[in-house]
């Protein structure tokens, strides 16, 4: 049984990690995360990983079927991930300007963050790029699964974002928040 599991893990995980490493085209990468899940790094900008960054969790949904996607789209785009960050499966981070994730942050499955709306709302300007606004996640934040963070959001230190939340506004430190749209549920003592 142990040998079969090792073969399965090699075929379904290690080869996929290698495949996405080959498909990645981002050249400005600093640091090296521990990969338990495939990671695709795209764009012309900078992606920086702190110490002990983990991407993927074996005993979690989407382990065999998805990959993490991190894109620093333009030369000036930045994604900065702090130390001791654990990112679960099926993450999507897209930065037009800057996304910062602090230290000791936990991120659940299937989370999405993008610091730009990607398209204008006005029909005649749909192909024009709107203004970007940075996303900041401070230290010791726990983000549940299926959470979307939109441009201009700051999550204060020690806060918890509940599963399925759509984060359209900043959340103060030491707060539990959840919902669509997000609302503050309670303070953390």
C-alpha positions, 0 to 999 in steps of 0.5 A: 500500500505504501509503494502504491501511494508513493507512485500515485503521489508522484504521478498526480502531484510531483509531475503536475508541480513540474508541469506548472513550473515549466509553464510558468513565465514569471522571471522575477521571483524571490524566495522559494515556497514549499509546494504540495500543490502545483503553482503557476507563476505568471507575469512581468512583475515581482513575486516575493515569498518569505520563509516557510511559505507553504502552498497546498494541503494534501488532506484538503479539497481540490488537492488532485484537481486544481493548482495555485495561480499567482500573477504579477501582471505588469513590470511594476506589479508586486506580490509580497508574501510574508513568513510562515504563510500557509495557503490551501489549494486552488488559490488565485492572486492577480496583481496589477499594482500590489498585493501584500500578505503579512506574516503568519497568515492562513488562507483557505481553499479556493480564495481569489484576490485581484487588485483591479476590476480588469474592465471598465463598467461603461460599455464603450470603455470595457477594454480600457484598464481601470485604476488599481488599488493595493490589497494588504493582508496584515499579520496573523489573519485567517481567511476561510475558504471560497473568499474573494478580496477585491481591490483596495481592501486592507484586512487588519492584523489578527482578523478572521474572514469567514467562508464564502465572504466577498470582501469589498471594504477594509476590515479593522484589526482583531475582527471576525467578519463574514458575508456577501457583502462582508460585515463585521460579526464581532471583535476578537478580545 
